[in-house]
Amino acid sequence: MKRATLIITILILLLNTTTILAAPGFEMGFNRLQSKYQLNDSFSERMVLKELIGGVNLDSGLSLQASYTFGDYDNYLDANLKEVNLKLTKDFLFSPEKKLALGIAGNYSNFTTSIFSQKLFNIESQGLDLVVDLEKRLTERIGLFANGGYNLAGRYQIDSPLLNNNLEQLTNYEINSDYYLQTGFKFKLAPQLKFRFGYKISRENIKNKDFNNLKIDAYNLSEVNILKQGIFFGAETKF
């Protein structure tokens, strides 16, 4: 109930005294992440992730941004990650020197694994995050940025053909923590073109309410800790 009240309050703050009919500006970008994906103590490998970004910025201070992230790891254990994110933010402090924006984001994630071409397990999640965007201009061509998000509500589902015959999937998970932070620098290459370089980390901890020690191979699916971290670089343009 508290989370629902908080979500409604944020929506009211975002939409209050704004007009959706304001003249829009568009932005596009991409990132390449050299990421380390760690699942409990059983899986820890480096994955190259690509992120495509598109957005609309309104004169009212509202911004709508969508991103798609994908990548894989190919070895005796194959892993594939796909993420979709839709973020709505409102500028509460905006000037040529600094920016502060607050908003909400909906996200979808799908992490699949297989061993010797046989499916091992799949982790699927949907969530709603509270997000904060910060920017600070350091010089005429260099700026500092930081983006963070904290889960307000979400749902996890794990399925595997190796589960017991009467148990096709696990759904009753409690989210203990789910957040991310990325920070770095922006370098102005042209009036509407910037290069980005930074570091990103995210953590997820979920615990199943029905099972205490349910394992597939060496993977404990009752309590799952996911850590993703690494450096990224990319570019963005506005028009």
N, C-alpha and C positions, 0 to 999 in steps of 0.2 A: 504494500500500500504506500509506503514511504517513497519507493522508487517511482511508482506511477505518478504520485503528486509532484515529485521533482521533475519528471519528464514533461508534465503539463505546464509547470512553471517556466521551464526553459523555452518551450514552444511559444508561450505568451510573450516572453521577453524578446524572442527572435522576431516575431511578427508584429509586435506593437509599433505603431507609428511608422510603418514601412509601406512602400507601395511596390507591388510586383511589376507594375507597368513601367518601371524606370528603364532607361536605355541600358542595354547589356554590353559587356565586353567579354571576350572569350579568351581562354588560355588553354594551352596544350603543353605536355611535357612527357618525359620518360626518365626512369631511373634504372640503373643496373646495380643490383645488390650482391655483394660477395658475402653470403650469409651462412652462419653455422646453425643448423637445426638440431636441437637436442630433445629427445623424448625419454623422460626418466633417466635411468643409467644404461638403457639398452640400445639406444640409437643416437649417435652423435656424428654427423657428417656435414661437410660443407656443400651448399647448394648455390648455384648461380640463379638468381631470381631477376626477372624483368618486370618492370612496372610501367604501365601506360596510364596517363592522366589526362583528363579533359574537364573543363569547368566553365561556368558562366558567372561573371561578376556584375552585380547591379549597382546603379548609382545610390540606391537606398542603403547600401552597406551589406546586403545579403549576398552570399556566395554559395553556389551549388557546385560540388566537385565529385566526379566519379573516377574510380581507378580500378584497374585490373592487374593483378600480380600472378605470375606463373613461373614455374621452374621444376626441375626434377634432379634426382640423383640416380645414376645408373651403375649398378655393381651386381654382386650376387643378390643383394637386397635392393630392389627398385623402389623408389619413392617419388611421388608426384604431388605438388602443392599448387592449389588454385585459390585465389582470394579475390572477392569483389567488395568494394567499399563505396558507399554513397554518403557524402557529408554535406550538411547544411550549416553555415556559420553566419554570424552577425558581427560586424565591426562595432566594438564599443570604444575603441581608441584608435584613431587613424590620423596620421600626419606623415609628411615626408621623412621624418626621423624614426618613427616607431609605429607599431601596429599591435593591437590586442583584439582577438576575435574569440567568441565563445559559441559553441553549437552542439549539435548531436550528429551521430553517424550510425548508419546501419551497415552491417557487414556480414558476409558469408564466406566460409572457409571449408575447403575439402582437401584432406590429406589422405592419400591412398598408398598402400604398400603391397608389394608382392615379392615372393622369393622363388627364383627359378620359374618365373612366369605364372606361378600360382598365387592367387590373391591371399594376402595375410589378414589385413584388417583395414578399415576405413574410418577416419574420424571426420565428422561433419558438424559444423557449428553455425549458428546464427546469433547475432548479438546487436545490442543497442548501446552505444558509448556516449559519454559526455566528453567533448573534445575542446582543446584550447590551442590556439595558434598565436605565436609570438614572433615578431620581427623587429630588428634594431639595425639601423644603418650606421656603420662604423666609419666609412669614408664614402667618397663619391661613387666608388665602384665596388665596394665590399660591404656585405651585410651579414648579420648573424640571424639565424632562425631556430625556432624550437617548436615542435608539435607534440602534443600528448593526448592520450585517450584513456578513459577508465570505464570499465563495463558497468552499465546500469541494470541490464537484464539480458538474458541469453538462454540458449538451449544447445545441448551437446548430444550427439548420437554416435555410437560406435557399433559397427556391424562387422561380422566376419563369418565366412563359411566354416571356420574351425570351432565356432561356439557349439555348445550342446544342441542336440536336435530340437529341443523344446525352447531354445533361446536363440532367436535370430538376431537380436540387436539389444544394445544397452542404451537406455534413454534417461533413466532417473538419476541425473547428475546434479550435484550441488557445486556452484561456482564459488570457490574460495577466493580467488583473485584472478584478474584479467585486465592487463593494462599494457600500454606501449609508450615509448618515448623516442623521438628522433630529433637530432640537433646537428647543426653544421653551418656552413658558410655559403653565401651566394656571391658570385663574381659577375659583374655586369660586363658583357662582351659587346653589346650594342644597345640602342635605346629600348628595344623590346625583346632582348635575348639575354638570358642569364645561365651561368653554369653553376651547378650545385655539387657540393661534396660534404659528406657527413657520416654520422653513425646512428644506427637504429637498434633498439632492443625491445623485445616484448616477452611477457611472461603470462602463462595460463596455468592455473591449478584447479583441477576438478576432482571430485570424489563421488563415487557411486553410492547411493543410499541403500542399495539392496545387497551388494556383494562387497566383501572385505578383501579378498585375495584371489581374484579371477585372472588367470594368466593364459596367454596364447604364446607358445614357445617361451621366450624369455621376457615377454612384454606383459607387464602388469596393467590391466585395463580397468582395475577398480579405482586406483588413484593415479591420475595422469598429470605429469608436470611437463609443460612444453616451454622451451626457451629458444628464442630466435634472436640472433644478434649478428652484427657485421657492419661493414662500411658500404657506402653507396655513393654513386656519382651519377649525374644526369644533367638535363637541360630543360628550360622552360621558356615559353614565348607567349606574348599577349598580343591580341589584335582586336 
